[in-house]
Amino acid sequence: MDKKKVMGHNPLGMNHLADAKFKFIPFTESGSAQQESEPDKKRKKKRVVSYYLEEELISKIRDKATENSETYSGFVSRTLKKAIKD
């Protein structure tokens, strides 16, 4: 049996991502790089809880969270902790 030359290339033999740049992906505080740099910082356990709230109250909470550059969940947690502490 004669060996014939193969036309084309072997895609498994080349690493096309070796020189790739991913600068379009923004750095986030909660990204894996942040978690690796702070291994001894322990996270508190969290659970999902559901409450029935009036739609107007939910809108106000979302607006306040946005004003403070916080997530909805983070704002609600901080507000409840403050209310319980007093």
PyMOL Python script that loads the backbone (N, CA, C, O; Angstrom):
from pymol import cmd

cmd.read_pdbstr("""\
ATOM      1  N   MET A   1       0.838  -1.167   0.000  1.00  0.00           N
ATOM      2  CA  MET A   1       0.000   0.000   0.000  1.00  0.00           C
ATOM      3  C   MET A   1       0.891   1.239   0.000  1.00  0.00           C
ATOM      4  O   MET A   1       1.790   1.367   0.831  1.00  0.00           O
ATOM      5  N   ASP A   2       0.639   2.133  -0.921  1.00  0.00           N
ATOM      6  CA  ASP A   2       1.425   3.363  -1.043  1.00  0.00           C
ATOM      7  C   ASP A   2       0.959   4.410  -0.035  1.00  0.00           C
ATOM      8  O   ASP A   2      -0.235   4.547   0.232  1.00  0.00           O
ATOM      9  N   LYS A   3       1.927   5.149   0.522  1.00  0.00           N
ATOM     10  CA  LYS A   3       1.592   6.249   1.420  1.00  0.00           C
ATOM     11  C   LYS A   3       1.401   7.498   0.579  1.00  0.00           C
ATOM     12  O   LYS A   3       2.278   7.884  -0.194  1.00  0.00           O
ATOM     13  N   LYS A   4       0.241   8.125   0.741  1.00  0.00           N
ATOM     14  CA  LYS A   4      -0.053   9.341   0.001  1.00  0.00           C
ATOM     15  C   LYS A   4       0.123  10.535   0.928  1.00  0.00           C
ATOM     16  O   LYS A   4      -0.090  10.438   2.137  1.00  0.00           O
ATOM     17  N   LYS A   5       0.514  11.662   0.345  1.00  0.00           N
ATOM     18  CA  LYS A   5       0.623  12.882   1.109  1.00  0.00           C
ATOM     19  C   LYS A   5      -0.772  13.364   1.486  1.00  0.00           C
ATOM     20  O   LYS A   5      -1.717  13.273   0.702  1.00  0.00           O
ATOM     21  N   VAL A   6      -0.870  13.878   2.702  1.00  0.00           N
ATOM     22  CA  VAL A   6      -2.147  14.379   3.189  1.00  0.00           C
ATOM     23  C   VAL A   6      -2.256  15.859   2.864  1.00  0.00           C
ATOM     24  O   VAL A   6      -1.323  16.631   3.082  1.00  0.00           O
ATOM     25  N   MET A   7      -3.397  16.232   2.347  1.00  0.00           N
ATOM     26  CA  MET A   7      -3.654  17.632   2.050  1.00  0.00           C
ATOM     27  C   MET A   7      -4.245  18.288   3.304  1.00  0.00           C
ATOM     28  O   MET A   7      -5.078  17.681   3.978  1.00  0.00           O
ATOM     29  N   GLY A   8      -3.834  19.499   3.618  1.00  0.00           N
ATOM     30  CA  GLY A   8      -4.398  20.202   4.765  1.00  0.00           C
ATOM     31  C   GLY A   8      -3.477  20.135   5.967  1.00  0.00           C
ATOM     32  O   GLY A   8      -2.269  19.937   5.832  1.00  0.00           O
ATOM     33  N   HIS A   9      -4.059  20.302   7.139  1.00  0.00           N
ATOM     34  CA  HIS A   9      -3.269  20.310   8.363  1.00  0.00           C
ATOM     35  C   HIS A   9      -3.976  19.531   9.458  1.00  0.00           C
ATOM     36  O   HIS A   9      -5.146  19.170   9.330  1.00  0.00           O
ATOM     37  N   ASN A  10      -3.263  19.283  10.515  1.00  0.00           N
ATOM     38  CA  ASN A  10      -3.819  18.581  11.656  1.00  0.00           C
ATOM     39  C   ASN A  10      -4.219  19.612  12.716  1.00  0.00           C
ATOM     40  O   ASN A  10      -3.339  20.191  13.352  1.00  0.00           O
ATOM     41  N   PRO A  11      -5.511  19.859  12.925  1.00  0.00           N
ATOM     42  CA  PRO A  11      -5.936  20.871  13.895  1.00  0.00           C
ATOM     43  C   PRO A  11      -5.563  20.511  15.325  1.00  0.00           C
ATOM     44  O   PRO A  11      -5.475  21.398  16.174  1.00  0.00           O
ATOM     45  N   LEU A  12      -5.345  19.252  15.607  1.00  0.00           N
ATOM     46  CA  LEU A  12      -4.973  18.846  16.951  1.00  0.00           C
ATOM     47  C   LEU A  12      -3.496  19.127  17.240  1.00  0.00           C
ATOM     48  O   LEU A  12      -3.082  19.149  18.399  1.00  0.00           O
ATOM     49  N   GLY A  13      -2.726  19.335  16.215  1.00  0.00           N
ATOM     50  CA  GLY A  13      -1.305  19.582  16.391  1.00  0.00           C
ATOM     51  C   GLY A  13      -0.966  21.032  16.642  1.00  0.00           C
ATOM     52  O   GLY A  13       0.191  21.352  16.912  1.00  0.00           O
ATOM     53  N   MET A  14      -1.946  21.922  16.563  1.00  0.00           N
ATOM     54  CA  MET A  14      -1.681  23.346  16.737  1.00  0.00           C
ATOM     55  C   MET A  14      -2.531  23.894  17.876  1.00  0.00           C
ATOM     56  O   MET A  14      -3.674  23.474  18.062  1.00  0.00           O
ATOM     57  N   ASN A  15      -1.977  24.824  18.630  1.00  0.00           N
ATOM     58  CA  ASN A  15      -2.730  25.482  19.694  1.00  0.00           C
ATOM     59  C   ASN A  15      -3.025  26.909  19.237  1.00  0.00           C
ATOM     60  O   ASN A  15      -2.161  27.783  19.316  1.00  0.00           O
ATOM     61  N   HIS A  16      -4.235  27.137  18.764  1.00  0.00           N
ATOM     62  CA  HIS A  16      -4.618  28.438  18.229  1.00  0.00           C
ATOM     63  C   HIS A  16      -4.843  29.470  19.335  1.00  0.00           C
ATOM     64  O   HIS A  16      -4.840  30.669  19.059  1.00  0.00           O
ATOM     65  N   LEU A  17      -5.036  29.033  20.572  1.00  0.00           N
ATOM     66  CA  LEU A  17      -5.315  29.958  21.660  1.00  0.00           C
ATOM     67  C   LEU A  17      -4.056  30.396  22.407  1.00  0.00           C
ATOM     68  O   LEU A  17      -4.143  31.180  23.351  1.00  0.00           O
ATOM     69  N   ALA A  18      -2.897  29.904  21.998  1.00  0.00           N
ATOM     70  CA  ALA A  18      -1.658  30.220  22.706  1.00  0.00           C
ATOM     71  C   ALA A  18      -1.389  31.724  22.726  1.00  0.00           C
ATOM     72  O   ALA A  18      -0.911  32.243  23.735  1.00  0.00           O
ATOM     73  N   ASP A  19      -1.678  32.421  21.656  1.00  0.00           N
ATOM     74  CA  ASP A  19      -1.419  33.854  21.574  1.00  0.00           C
ATOM     75  C   ASP A  19      -2.693  34.696  21.709  1.00  0.00           C
ATOM     76  O   ASP A  19      -2.678  35.899  21.451  1.00  0.00           O
ATOM     77  N   ALA A  20      -3.785  34.060  22.112  1.00  0.00           N
ATOM     78  CA  ALA A  20      -5.059  34.777  22.209  1.00  0.00           C
ATOM     79  C   ALA A  20      -5.044  35.747  23.383  1.00  0.00           C
ATOM     80  O   ALA A  20      -4.462  35.463  24.430  1.00  0.00           O
ATOM     81  N   LYS A  21      -5.678  36.872  23.201  1.00  0.00           N
ATOM     82  CA  LYS A  21      -5.818  37.880  24.246  1.00  0.00           C
ATOM     83  C   LYS A  21      -7.302  37.975  24.601  1.00  0.00           C
ATOM     84  O   LYS A  21      -8.159  38.021  23.718  1.00  0.00           O
ATOM     85  N   PHE A  22      -7.590  38.004  25.878  1.00  0.00           N
ATOM     86  CA  PHE A  22      -8.976  38.081  26.332  1.00  0.00           C
ATOM     87  C   PHE A  22      -9.211  39.369  27.111  1.00  0.00           C
ATOM     88  O   PHE A  22      -9.852  39.353  28.161  1.00  0.00           O
ATOM     89  N   LYS A  23      -8.697  40.474  26.604  1.00  0.00           N
ATOM     90  CA  LYS A  23      -8.824  41.767  27.275  1.00  0.00           C
ATOM     91  C   LYS A  23     -10.258  42.291  27.275  1.00  0.00           C
ATOM     92  O   LYS A  23     -10.585  43.198  28.041  1.00  0.00           O
ATOM     93  N   PHE A  24     -11.103  41.735  26.432  1.00  0.00           N
ATOM     94  CA  PHE A  24     -12.485  42.192  26.365  1.00  0.00           C
ATOM     95  C   PHE A  24     -13.308  41.697  27.547  1.00  0.00           C
ATOM     96  O   PHE A  24     -14.425  42.172  27.752  1.00  0.00           O
ATOM     97  N   ILE A  25     -12.782  40.747  28.337  1.00  0.00           N
ATOM     98  CA  ILE A  25     -13.485  40.229  29.499  1.00  0.00           C
ATOM     99  C   ILE A  25     -13.094  41.084  30.703  1.00  0.00           C
ATOM    100  O   ILE A  25     -11.920  41.127  31.069  1.00  0.00           O
ATOM    101  N   PRO A  26     -14.067  41.771  31.329  1.00  0.00           N
ATOM    102  CA  PRO A  26     -13.719  42.658  32.442  1.00  0.00           C
ATOM    103  C   PRO A  26     -13.350  41.888  33.698  1.00  0.00           C
ATOM    104  O   PRO A  26     -13.852  40.788  33.931  1.00  0.00           O
ATOM    105  N   PHE A  27     -12.464  42.474  34.514  1.00  0.00           N
ATOM    106  CA  PHE A  27     -12.109  41.899  35.799  1.00  0.00           C
ATOM    107  C   PHE A  27     -13.246  42.164  36.771  1.00  0.00           C
ATOM    108  O   PHE A  27     -13.777  43.274  36.814  1.00  0.00           O
ATOM    109  N   THR A  28     -13.626  41.166  37.546  1.00  0.00           N
ATOM    110  CA  THR A  28     -14.659  41.342  38.553  1.00  0.00           C
ATOM    111  C   THR A  28     -14.104  40.984  39.917  1.00  0.00           C
ATOM    112  O   THR A  28     -13.233  40.123  40.039  1.00  0.00           O
ATOM    113  N   GLU A  29     -14.612  41.647  40.938  1.00  0.00           N
ATOM    114  CA  GLU A  29     -14.159  41.415  42.312  1.00  0.00           C
ATOM    115  C   GLU A  29     -14.407  39.965  42.727  1.00  0.00           C
ATOM    116  O   GLU A  29     -13.631  39.410  43.505  1.00  0.00           O
ATOM    117  N   SER A  30     -15.470  39.343  42.223  1.00  0.00           N
ATOM    118  CA  SER A  30     -15.808  37.989  42.640  1.00  0.00           C
ATOM    119  C   SER A  30     -15.206  36.929  41.728  1.00  0.00           C
ATOM    120  O   SER A  30     -15.552  35.752  41.836  1.00  0.00           O
ATOM    121  N   GLY A  31     -14.312  37.330  40.831  1.00  0.00           N
ATOM    122  CA  GLY A  31     -13.700  36.381  39.907  1.00  0.00           C
ATOM    123  C   GLY A  31     -12.755  35.417  40.593  1.00  0.00           C
ATOM    124  O   GLY A  31     -12.430  35.589  41.768  1.00  0.00           O
ATOM    125  N   SER A  32     -12.317  34.413  39.871  1.00  0.00           N
ATOM    126  CA  SER A  32     -11.465  33.385  40.450  1.00  0.00           C
ATOM    127  C   SER A  32     -10.129  33.934  40.915  1.00  0.00           C
ATOM    128  O   SER A  32      -9.559  33.416  41.875  1.00  0.00           O
ATOM    129  N   ALA A  33      -9.613  34.970  40.262  1.00  0.00           N
ATOM    130  CA  ALA A  33      -8.335  35.545  40.678  1.00  0.00           C
ATOM    131  C   ALA A  33      -8.451  36.137  42.075  1.00  0.00           C
ATOM    132  O   ALA A  33      -7.529  36.010  42.881  1.00  0.00           O
ATOM    133  N   GLN A  34      -9.564  36.777  42.365  1.00  0.00           N
ATOM    134  CA  GLN A  34      -9.788  37.357  43.684  1.00  0.00           C
ATOM    135  C   GLN A  34      -9.892  36.257  44.730  1.00  0.00           C
ATOM    136  O   GLN A  34      -9.352  36.401  45.827  1.00  0.00           O
ATOM    137  N   GLN A  35     -10.573  35.168  44.416  1.00  0.00           N
ATOM    138  CA  GLN A  35     -10.743  34.078  45.368  1.00  0.00           C
ATOM    139  C   GLN A  35      -9.413  33.401  45.666  1.00  0.00           C
ATOM    140  O   GLN A  35      -9.174  32.993  46.803  1.00  0.00           O
ATOM    141  N   GLU A  36      -8.551  33.273  44.676  1.00  0.00           N
ATOM    142  CA  GLU A  36      -7.262  32.644  44.890  1.00  0.00           C
ATOM    143  C   GLU A  36      -6.359  33.504  45.758  1.00  0.00           C
ATOM    144  O   GLU A  36      -5.557  32.974  46.526  1.00  0.00           O
ATOM    145  N   SER A  37      -6.476  34.830  45.648  1.00  0.00           N
ATOM    146  CA  SER A  37      -5.599  35.708  46.403  1.00  0.00           C
ATOM    147  C   SER A  37      -6.019  35.845  47.869  1.00  0.00           C
ATOM    148  O   SER A  37      -5.220  36.299  48.688  1.00  0.00           O
ATOM    149  N   GLU A  38      -7.236  35.467  48.216  1.00  0.00           N
ATOM    150  CA  GLU A  38      -7.708  35.543  49.585  1.00  0.00           C
ATOM    151  C   GLU A  38      -8.230  34.183  50.047  1.00  0.00           C
ATOM    152  O   GLU A  38      -9.429  34.042  50.285  1.00  0.00           O
ATOM    153  N   PRO A  39      -7.358  33.175  50.179  1.00  0.00           N
ATOM    154  CA  PRO A  39      -7.834  31.840  50.528  1.00  0.00           C
ATOM    155  C   PRO A  39      -8.321  31.715  51.969  1.00  0.00           C
ATOM    156  O   PRO A  39      -9.170  30.870  52.257  1.00  0.00           O
ATOM    157  N   ASP A  40      -7.795  32.549  52.889  1.00  0.00           N
ATOM    158  CA  ASP A  40      -8.168  32.413  54.283  1.00  0.00           C
ATOM    159  C   ASP A  40      -9.440  33.180  54.653  1.00  0.00           C
ATOM    160  O   ASP A  40      -9.919  33.067  55.781  1.00  0.00           O
ATOM    161  N   LYS A  41      -9.981  33.947  53.732  1.00  0.00           N
ATOM    162  CA  LYS A  41     -11.221  34.676  53.981  1.00  0.00           C
ATOM    163  C   LYS A  41     -12.390  33.697  53.852  1.00  0.00           C
ATOM    164  O   LYS A  41     -12.622  33.136  52.780  1.00  0.00           O
ATOM    165  N   LYS A  42     -13.124  33.495  54.949  1.00  0.00           N
ATOM    166  CA  LYS A  42     -14.224  32.527  54.933  1.00  0.00           C
ATOM    167  C   LYS A  42     -15.532  33.219  54.612  1.00  0.00           C
ATOM    168  O   LYS A  42     -15.793  34.331  55.070  1.00  0.00           O
ATOM    169  N   ARG A  43     -16.344  32.554  53.827  1.00  0.00           N
ATOM    170  CA  ARG A  43     -17.658  33.075  53.474  1.00  0.00           C
ATOM    171  C   ARG A  43     -18.691  32.548  54.450  1.00  0.00           C
ATOM    172  O   ARG A  43     -18.604  31.416  54.925  1.00  0.00           O
ATOM    173  N   LYS A  44     -19.667  33.388  54.738  1.00  0.00           N
ATOM    174  CA  LYS A  44     -20.748  32.962  55.606  1.00  0.00           C
ATOM    175  C   LYS A  44     -21.726  32.139  54.788  1.00  0.00           C
ATOM    176  O   LYS A  44     -21.925  32.392  53.600  1.00  0.00           O
ATOM    177  N   LYS A  45     -22.331  31.157  55.429  1.00  0.00           N
ATOM    178  CA  LYS A  45     -23.320  30.335  54.735  1.00  0.00           C
ATOM    179  C   LYS A  45     -24.563  31.160  54.458  1.00  0.00           C
ATOM    180  O   LYS A  45     -24.982  31.981  55.274  1.00  0.00           O
ATOM    181  N   LYS A  46     -25.139  30.928  53.298  1.00  0.00           N
ATOM    182  CA  LYS A  46     -26.347  31.649  52.899  1.00  0.00           C
ATOM    183  C   LYS A  46     -27.392  30.640  52.442  1.00  0.00           C
ATOM    184  O   LYS A  46     -27.068  29.562  51.945  1.00  0.00           O
ATOM    185  N   ARG A  47     -28.644  31.017  52.622  1.00  0.00           N
ATOM    186  CA  ARG A  47     -29.758  30.203  52.156  1.00  0.00           C
ATOM    187  C   ARG A  47     -30.731  31.098  51.411  1.00  0.00           C
ATOM    188  O   ARG A  47     -30.782  32.306  51.644  1.00  0.00           O
ATOM    189  N   VAL A  48     -31.488  30.510  50.531  1.00  0.00           N
ATOM    190  CA  VAL A  48     -32.504  31.242  49.788  1.00  0.00           C
ATOM    191  C   VAL A  48     -33.781  31.259  50.620  1.00  0.00           C
ATOM    192  O   VAL A  48     -34.238  30.222  51.100  1.00  0.00           O
ATOM    193  N   VAL A  49     -34.354  32.462  50.783  1.00  0.00           N
ATOM    194  CA  VAL A  49     -35.583  32.629  51.541  1.00  0.00           C
ATOM    195  C   VAL A  49     -36.539  33.469  50.684  1.00  0.00           C
ATOM    196  O   VAL A  49     -36.119  34.416  50.020  1.00  0.00           O
ATOM    197  N   SER A  50     -37.794  33.119  50.709  1.00  0.00           N
ATOM    198  CA  SER A  50     -38.788  33.862  49.924  1.00  0.00           C
ATOM    199  C   SER A  50     -39.762  34.574  50.838  1.00  0.00           C
ATOM    200  O   SER A  50     -40.236  34.019  51.828  1.00  0.00           O
ATOM    201  N   TYR A  51     -40.052  35.826  50.481  1.00  0.00           N
ATOM    202  CA  TYR A  51     -41.033  36.623  51.205  1.00  0.00           C
ATOM    203  C   TYR A  51     -41.956  37.268  50.186  1.00  0.00           C
ATOM    204  O   TYR A  51     -41.557  37.561  49.059  1.00  0.00           O
ATOM    205  N   TYR A  52     -43.191  37.483  50.601  1.00  0.00           N
ATOM    206  CA  TYR A  52     -44.139  38.197  49.755  1.00  0.00           C
ATOM    207  C   TYR A  52     -44.102  39.666  50.160  1.00  0.00           C
ATOM    208  O   TYR A  52     -44.445  40.013  51.290  1.00  0.00           O
ATOM    209  N   LEU A  53     -43.688  40.521  49.240  1.00  0.00           N
ATOM    210  CA  LEU A  53     -43.617  41.953  49.483  1.00  0.00           C
ATOM    211  C   LEU A  53     -44.472  42.677  48.459  1.00  0.00           C
ATOM    212  O   LEU A  53     -44.706  42.178  47.358  1.00  0.00           O
ATOM    213  N   GLU A  54     -44.933  43.860  48.837  1.00  0.00           N
ATOM    214  CA  GLU A  54     -45.710  44.674  47.908  1.00  0.00           C
ATOM    215  C   GLU A  54     -44.806  45.123  46.763  1.00  0.00           C
ATOM    216  O   GLU A  54     -43.623  45.391  46.970  1.00  0.00           O
ATOM    217  N   GLU A  55     -45.366  45.205  45.558  1.00  0.00           N
ATOM    218  CA  GLU A  55     -44.578  45.576  44.385  1.00  0.00           C
ATOM    219  C   GLU A  55     -43.943  46.953  44.531  1.00  0.00           C
ATOM    220  O   GLU A  55     -42.816  47.167  44.085  1.00  0.00           O
ATOM    221  N   GLU A  56     -44.657  47.881  45.149  1.00  0.00           N
ATOM    222  CA  GLU A  56     -44.132  49.232  45.342  1.00  0.00           C
ATOM    223  C   GLU A  56     -42.886  49.199  46.240  1.00  0.00           C
ATOM    224  O   GLU A  56     -41.911  49.905  45.982  1.00  0.00           O
ATOM    225  N   LEU A  57     -42.929  48.374  47.294  1.00  0.00           N
ATOM    226  CA  LEU A  57     -41.787  48.244  48.201  1.00  0.00           C
ATOM    227  C   LEU A  57     -40.589  47.635  47.473  1.00  0.00           C
ATOM    228  O   LEU A  57     -39.455  48.071  47.671  1.00  0.00           O
ATOM    229  N   ILE A  58     -40.835  46.642  46.643  1.00  0.00           N
ATOM    230  CA  ILE A  58     -39.758  46.013  45.870  1.00  0.00           C
ATOM    231  C   ILE A  58     -39.098  47.035  44.951  1.00  0.00           C
ATOM    232  O   ILE A  58     -37.873  47.069  44.834  1.00  0.00           O
ATOM    233  N   SER A  59     -39.907  47.868  44.299  1.00  0.00           N
ATOM    234  CA  SER A  59     -39.365  48.913  43.420  1.00  0.00           C
ATOM    235  C   SER A  59     -38.488  49.882  44.186  1.00  0.00           C
ATOM    236  O   SER A  59     -37.415  50.259  43.715  1.00  0.00           O
ATOM    237  N   LYS A  60     -38.940  50.289  45.370  1.00  0.00           N
ATOM    238  CA  LYS A  60     -38.157  51.215  46.188  1.00  0.00           C
ATOM    239  C   LYS A  60     -36.834  50.574  46.636  1.00  0.00           C
ATOM    240  O   LYS A  60     -35.793  51.230  46.640  1.00  0.00           O
ATOM    241  N   ILE A  61     -36.884  49.302  47.007  1.00  0.00           N
ATOM    242  CA  ILE A  61     -35.664  48.593  47.427  1.00  0.00           C
ATOM    243  C   ILE A  61     -34.684  48.526  46.268  1.00  0.00           C
ATOM    244  O   ILE A  61     -33.495  48.791  46.445  1.00  0.00           O
ATOM    245  N   ARG A  62     -35.170  48.174  45.083  1.00  0.00           N
ATOM    246  CA  ARG A  62     -34.286  48.105  43.904  1.00  0.00           C
ATOM    247  C   ARG A  62     -33.663  49.465  43.596  1.00  0.00           C
ATOM    248  O   ARG A  62     -32.477  49.552  43.277  1.00  0.00           O
ATOM    249  N   ASP A  63     -34.473  50.532  43.693  1.00  0.00           N
ATOM    250  CA  ASP A  63     -33.959  51.879  43.437  1.00  0.00           C
ATOM    251  C   ASP A  63     -32.874  52.263  44.437  1.00  0.00           C
ATOM    252  O   ASP A  63     -31.838  52.802  44.049  1.00  0.00           O
ATOM    253  N   LYS A  64     -33.102  51.991  45.720  1.00  0.00           N
ATOM    254  CA  LYS A  64     -32.115  52.307  46.754  1.00  0.00           C
ATOM    255  C   LYS A  64     -30.835  51.501  46.559  1.00  0.00           C
ATOM    256  O   LYS A  64     -29.735  52.026  46.738  1.00  0.00           O
ATOM    257  N   ALA A  65     -30.975  50.237  46.195  1.00  0.00           N
ATOM    258  CA  ALA A  65     -29.800  49.394  45.950  1.00  0.00           C
ATOM    259  C   ALA A  65     -28.990  49.952  44.785  1.00  0.00           C
ATOM    260  O   ALA A  65     -27.761  49.988  44.845  1.00  0.00           O
ATOM    261  N   THR A  66     -29.662  50.381  43.738  1.00  0.00           N
ATOM    262  CA  THR A  66     -28.981  50.968  42.573  1.00  0.00           C
ATOM    263  C   THR A  66     -28.289  52.269  42.955  1.00  0.00           C
ATOM    264  O   THR A  66     -27.163  52.518  42.524  1.00  0.00           O
ATOM    265  N   GLU A  67     -28.947  53.103  43.758  1.00  0.00           N
ATOM    266  CA  GLU A  67     -28.343  54.360  44.215  1.00  0.00           C
ATOM    267  C   GLU A  67     -27.037  54.107  44.978  1.00  0.00           C
ATOM    268  O   GLU A  67     -26.078  54.869  44.857  1.00  0.00           O
ATOM    269  N   ASN A  68     -27.015  53.030  45.761  1.00  0.00           N
ATOM    270  CA  ASN A  68     -25.843  52.696  46.579  1.00  0.00           C
ATOM    271  C   ASN A  68     -24.864  51.775  45.858  1.00  0.00           C
ATOM    272  O   ASN A  68     -23.901  51.301  46.462  1.00  0.00           O
ATOM    273  N   SER A  69     -25.099  51.521  44.586  1.00  0.00           N
ATOM    274  CA  SER A  69     -24.257  50.626  43.779  1.00  0.00           C
ATOM    275  C   SER A  69     -24.106  49.250  44.429  1.00  0.00           C
ATOM    276  O   SER A  69     -23.013  48.687  44.478  1.00  0.00           O
ATOM    277  N   GLU A  70     -25.214  48.730  44.920  1.00  0.00           N
ATOM    278  CA  GLU A  70     -25.241  47.403  45.552  1.00  0.00           C
ATOM    279  C   GLU A  70     -26.191  46.502  44.781  1.00  0.00           C
ATOM    280  O   GLU A  70     -27.013  46.963  43.989  1.00  0.00           O
ATOM    281  N   THR A  71     -26.058  45.208  45.031  1.00  0.00           N
ATOM    282  CA  THR A  71     -27.031  44.278  44.477  1.00  0.00           C
ATOM    283  C   THR A  71     -28.286  44.343  45.333  1.00  0.00           C
ATOM    284  O   THR A  71     -28.252  44.798  46.476  1.00  0.00           O
ATOM    285  N   TYR A  72     -29.367  43.892  44.775  1.00  0.00           N
ATOM    286  CA  TYR A  72     -30.640  43.862  45.508  1.00  0.00           C
ATOM    287  C   TYR A  72     -30.484  43.032  46.776  1.00  0.00           C
ATOM    288  O   TYR A  72     -30.860  43.469  47.864  1.00  0.00           O
ATOM    289  N   SER A  73     -29.939  41.854  46.631  1.00  0.00           N
ATOM    290  CA  SER A  73     -29.767  40.936  47.754  1.00  0.00           C
ATOM    291  C   SER A  73     -28.849  41.518  48.823  1.00  0.00           C
ATOM    292  O   SER A  73     -29.139  41.428  50.016  1.00  0.00           O
ATOM    293  N   GLY A  74     -27.746  42.112  48.391  1.00  0.00           N
ATOM    294  CA  GLY A  74     -26.807  42.707  49.336  1.00  0.00           C
ATOM    295  C   GLY A  74     -27.423  43.854  50.110  1.00  0.00           C
ATOM    296  O   GLY A  74     -27.195  43.989  51.312  1.00  0.00           O
ATOM    297  N   PHE A  75     -28.200  44.677  49.431  1.00  0.00           N
ATOM    298  CA  PHE A  75     -28.862  45.807  50.084  1.00  0.00           C
ATOM    299  C   PHE A  75     -29.871  45.318  51.117  1.00  0.00           C
ATOM    300  O   PHE A  75     -29.931  45.844  52.228  1.00  0.00           O
ATOM    301  N   VAL A  76     -30.665  44.312  50.749  1.00  0.00           N
ATOM    302  CA  VAL A  76     -31.669  43.773  51.671  1.00  0.00           C
ATOM    303  C   VAL A  76     -30.967  43.160  52.892  1.00  0.00           C
ATOM    304  O   VAL A  76     -31.408  43.375  54.021  1.00  0.00           O
ATOM    305  N   SER A  77     -29.893  42.409  52.684  1.00  0.00           N
ATOM    306  CA  SER A  77     -29.161  41.802  53.796  1.00  0.00           C
ATOM    307  C   SER A  77     -28.611  42.858  54.740  1.00  0.00           C
ATOM    308  O   SER A  77     -28.763  42.749  55.957  1.00  0.00           O
ATOM    309  N   ARG A  78     -27.973  43.878  54.184  1.00  0.00           N
ATOM    310  CA  ARG A  78     -27.389  44.933  55.007  1.00  0.00           C
ATOM    311  C   ARG A  78     -28.471  45.684  55.794  1.00  0.00           C
ATOM    312  O   ARG A  78     -28.282  45.998  56.969  1.00  0.00           O
ATOM    313  N   THR A  79     -29.597  45.966  55.147  1.00  0.00           N
ATOM    314  CA  THR A  79     -30.687  46.690  55.796  1.00  0.00           C
ATOM    315  C   THR A  79     -31.296  45.859  56.926  1.00  0.00           C
ATOM    316  O   THR A  79     -31.581  46.388  58.000  1.00  0.00           O
ATOM    317  N   LEU A  80     -31.494  44.579  56.692  1.00  0.00           N
ATOM    318  CA  LEU A  80     -32.050  43.716  57.743  1.00  0.00           C
ATOM    319  C   LEU A  80     -31.086  43.582  58.921  1.00  0.00           C
ATOM    320  O   LEU A  80     -31.511  43.609  60.077  1.00  0.00           O
ATOM    321  N   LYS A  81     -29.793  43.438  58.635  1.00  0.00           N
ATOM    322  CA  LYS A  81     -28.818  43.350  59.720  1.00  0.00           C
ATOM    323  C   LYS A  81     -28.830  44.602  60.570  1.00  0.00           C
ATOM    324  O   LYS A  81     -28.755  44.530  61.797  1.00  0.00           O
ATOM    325  N   LYS A  82     -28.926  45.757  59.914  1.00  0.00           N
ATOM    326  CA  LYS A  82     -28.965  47.031  60.622  1.00  0.00           C
ATOM    327  C   LYS A  82     -30.216  47.141  61.475  1.00  0.00           C
ATOM    328  O   LYS A  82     -30.149  47.624  62.605  1.00  0.00           O
ATOM    329  N   ALA A  83     -31.358  46.700  60.954  1.00  0.00           N
ATOM    330  CA  ALA A  83     -32.628  46.762  61.679  1.00  0.00           C
ATOM    331  C   ALA A  83     -32.615  45.838  62.898  1.00  0.00           C
ATOM    332  O   ALA A  83     -33.170  46.185  63.940  1.00  0.00           O
ATOM    333  N   ILE A  84     -32.005  44.698  62.781  1.00  0.00           N
ATOM    334  CA  ILE A  84     -31.949  43.731  63.886  1.00  0.00           C
ATOM    335  C   ILE A  84     -30.977  44.181  64.961  1.00  0.00           C
ATOM    336  O   ILE A  84     -31.205  43.957  66.150  1.00  0.00           O
ATOM    337  N   LYS A  85     -29.888  44.819  64.537  1.00  0.00           N
ATOM    338  CA  LYS A  85     -28.864  45.278  65.474  1.00  0.00           C
ATOM    339  C   LYS A  85     -29.391  46.337  66.427  1.00  0.00           C
ATOM    340  O   LYS A  85     -28.985  46.379  67.589  1.00  0.00           O
ATOM    341  N   ASP A  86     -30.285  47.190  65.957  1.00  0.00           N
ATOM    342  CA  ASP A  86     -30.808  48.305  66.771  1.00  0.00           C
ATOM    343  C   ASP A  86     -31.741  47.829  67.816  1.00  0.00           C
ATOM    344  O   ASP A  86     -32.268  48.633  68.584  1.00  0.00           O
TER     345      ASP A  86
END
""", "prot")
cmd.dss("prot")
cmd.show_as("cartoon", "prot")
cmd.util.cbc("prot")
cmd.orient("prot")
